[in-house]
Amino acid sequence: MAISAQEVNKLRKMTGSGMMDCKKALLEADGDFDKAIELLRKKGQKVSASRADRETSEGIIFIKTSKDSSKGVLIAFTCETDFVAKNEAFIALGEEILTCAFNHEPGDIDALKAHNLGGLTIGEKIVENTGKIGEKLEISSYEILNSEGVVSYVHSNKKLGVLVGLGHTNGVAIEEVGRDVAMQIAAMNPVAVNKEGVDPSTIKKEIEIGKDQARQEGKPEAIIEKIAMGKLQKFFNENTLMGQKFVKDSSMTITQYLDSVSKGMIVTGFKRVTIG
């Protein structure tokens, strides 16, 4: 049967697919729009499957915090190329996914992908857009942070994002101090808030490394343990947030910086996500 240009254009507007794809789908569906849409979705699934092993090293970090600053949600929505990361449809879908995550707080990425978004699940929407765009798309990270005060930071390239939670703020304005700490986390990539948050296996490994180094330096066995513990403390100072030197003023640690803003202020937690 003949398919008119008006029909092809109508389907293109409905689906966002290319003109030739729309024409082929309408021809295969004998002019049935619902069937043509289903065929285009199946095409999206085929594209998604064929690109399943591709790396998604480009994309955008999307972040939203609540008006009372008690909650933050971060999504890393990724694709294969920087060109697609600048695509309006890609950005719009990322914003929709973020809003859904913020409003419903699903437990993990799979639960987020199962949420309905305009008649389709988010997972189905991603597959559909994979078909339209022609690249693998995925939600590579999804984080929620709740605290007395939550502040966000997204680096200028939109590929690195941080959420930081503050406690014992004593009513002070947290935006500036939170941004300073978030930028510290972005730059220095601490392994934990403080030494209590460091994984026991990491501590054990650092102690063993310290002992091995001391032995290689010819230190007496009687003081090997003490030297290793000293090296472990240095590791804590350099790799945990509260022990690190403040990048904007190396004369103080992050603990001291927070105290200078409001005595006893602490970091309750953080999330740091990078793309690529």
C-alpha positions, 0 to 999 in steps of 0.5 A: 500500500502507498504511504503518504508523506503526511503519515510518515511525518506524523509517525516521526513526530509521534516517535522521534524516529527517522523518516525512512525508519517511519516509512518502513515501519508503516509499510510493514504495518500496512498503515497501522500506526500502533503496529508501526510504533511497536515495530519501531520499539522492537527496532530499538530493542534490536539496536540495544541488544547489538550494542550491549557490549559497547562502553558508555564512557560519555554522558551527564551527571544529573543532580537534584536536592530538596528545597529544605536541603535534606535530600539529594539524588544523583543520576549518571546517565551515560552514552557512547559519544560526547555528541549524543551527550549533547543531544536534547532528547538524551538530556530531556530523558535524563532529567525525566529519570532524575525527577522520577528517582527523586519523587519515588526513591526506588531501591536500586537501578533495576527498581528505577528502570521498572518505574512508569514514565509516560506509558512505558517503563524507564527501561523501555524508554531507554531501549526506545531512545537507543533505537532512535539515537543509535547508541547504547544508553544506560543509567550507570549510577544512582545515589540518594543521600539524606542528611540534616543538610545536603549540598551538591556539586557538578563539575563543569564537564558534567561528568563528575558529581558530588553529594555531601551531607552535613550535620550539627550545622547549628542553623548556619547557611550551608551552601558555601561550606557544603560546596567547598567540601563537595569540591574537596571530595571532587578533587581529592577523592577520599575513600571515606569520611573518617578512619572509622569508615575505612573498610577493614580489608583496606586497613589490613592491606595498608598495615601489611604494606607498611610492614613490608616497606619498613623491612625493605628499609632494614628497620629492626623487627621490634619497631616494624609494627609501630612504623606500620601504624605510623604509615597507616595514620598518614594514610588516614590523613591523606585519604579520609575526608576529615583528615585531609588538608583543605585544598583552599587553605592547606593550613587546616584540615577539613575538620578544622575548616568545618569547626571554623564555620560552626563548632562541631559541624561534621560530614555525615556522608558523601557520594562521588560519581564520575563518568568515563 
